[in-house]
Amino acid sequence: MTETQVIDSPAVAQSTPDDIPLWKQDGAQPFLRIENITKKFGDFTAVDNISLDIYKNELFCLLGGSGSGKSTLLRMLAGFEAPTSGKIIIDGVDMAGIQPWKRPVNMMFQSYALFPHLSVEENVAFGLKREGVPRAEVRERVAQMLELVQMGHLNKRKPHQLSGGQRQRIALARSLIKQPKLLLLDEPLGALDKKLREETQFELINIQEKLGVTFVVVTHDQEEAMTLSTRIGVMDQGKIVQTAEPHDVYEYPNSRFVAEFIGSVNMFEGRVIEDEPDSVRIHSKEAGGELYVDHGISCAPNQKVYVALRPEKIKVSRRKPDQSHLNGANCIVGTIEEIAYMGSMSVFRIRLPSGKEVRVTQPNFSRNMGERFTWEDQVYMSWDADSSVVLTS
Amino acid sequence: MNAPVSLNIPGQKPASGMGRLIYALRHLSIGRWTVISLPSLWLAVFFFVPFLVVFKISLAEPTISIPPYSSLLEWDPEESFATLKLNLGNYLYLFEDAFYLEAYLSSIRIAAVSTFFTLLVAFPMAYLIARSKSTTRILLLSLVILPFWTSFLLRVYAWMGFLKKNGLINEFLMTFGLIDQPLTMLQTDFAVYIGIVYTYLPFMVLPLYTALEKMDITLLEAAEDLGGRPLQNFFLITLPQAVPGIIAGCLLVFIPAVGEYVIPALLGGSDTLMIGKVLWDEFFLNRDWPMASAVATVMLIVLVLPIMLIRNTNSGKEAF
């Protein structure tokens, strides 16, 4: 009963007793190792010397804008593009010169690439038939896989008779049927509307955990990356600029690019005036006050730095808040220019005396929250020492 | 819940042919009416009416007069009596004389073989054009159509120069010592095949190109990704995608090839039997217009019936 093994084999079988993820363990063997991969198209460098380790059962997201090289990297993993230099090692095997049809890798395409002349069933069975799996087994495994993606009832339909969400499920089923060790997903949810996307995100995680496959997902949608992944690799101009868990990418971005790419952020330029091992005090003309951050950085005195502050971490008040524990830092004044009521929260655009605009979001605790403030109100904005991050680049 | 199904429910398409026609007529706007009626009018004036004339002549008897056939309706003014004389003898003769049946079968065979080889030659060409860069694509497509800029007759004559005993091909092969005796190529069925394949190639390449160009290349990548080797994928993915183009191209080549006259007359031998030649002989040698018309009418039926069948099986399937 090989066909049931996939569905039953628990994803956690390989992991250590304690729940430390593999990428945090010393000496853990990566499942997929990308070594100094570069891909050039003529003069254009699409992927620029990327090295990356991805571990078993990970759901790794490559996040980046268009032209960041994320799709090219994925296509090299699948074997559709040969790297200009560098190595790809999957499960200990160097993939150099191995054709796409011989790789232990399957891909779910952005356009789904379902075969239009074949039925749902035939589409899913395609991979197994190429392997020469006996007909009865093919039928059984296809039926099981269609059950898994809840599409069993539409097995005789042609792709053009399906909705976007249904096609997406078939594409996923087709890419999973051969039990690949590594599944590549190119913008898997891009074509779905918001509600369907949210539902499918969780389903994707469910399936990944059920089957114990390593996923590498390419996406430009940061929300998608945040909900799906175990780790995110943020890409820009052919390089990976930060690799970290979703929480860390959001809360501890390592550069202005990452901070601005993921979520929205307020960025204050300033100069270091006090550099302690575990804290920094910064004077910012732009913010119109002193900023205090409770983590140390390595920097020269008086160096130009940026303080990144997420909109949801700012408190807005009419009366001057008590910031004495920070010696009066992290408190700035501005005028409300715009209020957008979004239902679950309100978004304020507040103009500082320096001309800088600050974006603040506040959850609407009570029904008349939005009415507490109005346009042209003078307000104080304050935040804690652990709310912001100092960035040097 | 069973909703009553009637013709009036919008979006509910009735299955039967007549019902479908009524449905279609009811839901046409004036704009669409004009768009559809213009080609219909064209077909009626330039195809259906001439065909009726030919059909009428096929039921007459040959006479020595101008025009060289009897009129079907004879009016006797004294008796005030009109007689309609239909001569079915031409059709009966077509079936009695094995010569005609042979000519039909031979035409169909020659056309079918040529169509097959045209497809074989055209497919790689169309594939290459569809996969090339958009700038070279325009160049290649115009090269395919380029031969149409010179006269068809001239091009067939040029092939005579290639194929004859002391023609270019024989000269070439002899100089390089590949053959001792010149090959007999002209005035054989082989020459006719060459002529048809060459002449009708663009008609095959263009619809094939259109079908292949529409195909999404990621389908082939998906097939490779799932373990299909390139050759397998060609038969499993590319070929099925090209089916509409193959059908269109084959019809465009096969139909005119069956009735082809010039190519067998110039390149074929005396034993190359094609219905176009028979038609010519009946008209211009025997001056038997009714017989020639009967031959033409039967040819049309022979050609139209299979096409109707193909069309029907096609419209039964879901569009890709």
Interface residues (C-beta under 8 A of the other chain):
Chain A: A78 G79 F80 Q99 P100 W101 V105 N106 M107 F109 S111 A113 L114 F115 P116 H117 F126 G127 R130 E131 K158 H160 Q161 R174 S175 K178
Chain B: D216 T218 L219 E221 A222 A223 E224 D225 L226 G227 G228 R229 Q232 L236 I237 P240 Q241 V243 E318 F320
